[in-house]
Amino acid sequence: MKKLLLFALFTMPVFLQAQEKASYKVSAIGFYNMENLFDTINNPLTNDEDFLPTGKLLWNSQRYASKEANMAKVISLLATEVSPDGVALLGVAEVENRKVLEDLVQQPALADRHYEIVHYDSPDERGIDCGLLYQPKYFQPTYSRPLRVELIDPISRDTDFTRDILYVTGLLDGDPVHIMVGHWPSRRGGEKASAWARAKAALVCREMADSLLQVDKNARIIIMGDLNDDPNNKSLTEVLKAQPEKDDLKANGLYNTMYDNFKNGNGTLAYRDSWNLFDQIIISKALTNKRSDSWQFYKPVVFRQPWMFQTEGAYKGYPLRTFVGESFMNGYSDHLPVYILLLKKN
């Protein structure tokens, strides 16, 4: 977090009249799908056979080290336009275990920020989890636990396993905030056929939000993740009830900060020559209150740099990922990271 003079830094003085001069703190909170951040060690409880030195991807220590360095490079640049410390909080998905996150935060590009980690193992069949990185000088967690997403197919009644929702509560510059980091079920089998599973994950988040708002109508809630749906899909609009406009929110309303990006054609991943915006950050009404002396939402960002994209071949213009098939591309992720900026009167 860095003290700044809002009207001098930004061209649109959202919270101030043009003649006013007020000092604000800024905090950046982001999310990044790390795309299969696996270590090279065989774990019998994890579906990691492809990501071993003897696996089909020939996942050795050199490739793992390069992947870690590449991901650290991207993370180190997030939100540095407003603070040299970058993101205070970063939710992550598609990580195999805590160890890969420990290796990540110790990379040279990130080490001086002293990120700490919240992580729990999930029952996901692929062996991937969600996590939260945070800088302790800005955020102090007070409680955390995984929220189980129970999947029972409505037709076959078969039980499936997916990633838990990571719930963390803590103090952001002294103000209580509640964070949920998710990686909702994929569209495997087709978007419509799998929609029920994402609706179940959305319901877990909605019920948790309702519980928090029942205790405190001004609860500051941030729901982030790779939701495997766009902002206009039913899991977001009808189940989570995330609204596209922040000015019309009811007391228990949630605002999808990424909706305008989606409406304007921006995406975070490409598939079959079209873009989706699956990576989203959703906030409660308390974070949109312009009269509040606490944290206020300012703007969302989809982070993109030219070197993060493939420049040739069949996937030209797509995010430059680690593998295309079994070909090692030495890239970053098939998703782009997102973050929001929050402001607080100094």
PEKA-V681773 format. One record per residue. SS is DSSP state (h for helix, s for strand, l for the rest). Layout:
SS
SS
This chain:
l
s
s
s
s
h
h
h
h
l
l
l
l
l
l
l
l
l
l
l
l
l
s
s
s
s
s
s
s
s
s
s
s
s
s
s
s
l
l
l
l
l
l
l
l
l
l
l
l
l
l
l
l
l
l
l
l
l
l
l
h
h
h
h
h
h
h
h
h
h
h
h
h
h
h
h
h
l
l
l
l
l
l
l
l
l
l
l
s
s
s
s
s
s
s
l
l
h
h
h
h
h
h
h
h
l
l
l
l
l
h
h
h
l
s
s
s
s
s
l
l
l
l
l
l
l
l
l
s
s
s
s
s
s
s
l
l
l
s
s
s
s
s
s
s
s
s
l
l
l
s
s
l
l
l
l
l
l
s
s
l
l
l
l
s
s
s
s
s
s
s
s
l
l
s
s
s
s
s
s
s
s
s
l
l
l
l
l
l
l
l
l
l
l
h
h
h
h
h
h
h
h
h
h
h
h
h
h
h
h
h
h
h
h
h
l
l
l
l
l
s
s
s
s
s
s
l
l
l
l
l
l
l
h
h
h
h
h
h
l
l
s
s
l
l
l
l
l
l
l
l
l
l
s
s
s
l
l
h
h
h
h
h
l
l
l
l
l
s
s
s
l
l
s
s
s
l
l
s
s
s
s
s
s
h
h
h
h
l
l
l
l
l
l
l
s
s
s
s
s
s
s
l
l
l
h
h
h
s
l
l
l
l
l
l
l
l
l
s
l
l
l
s
s
l
l
s
s
l
l
l
l
l
l
l
l
l
s
s
s
s
s
s
s
s
l
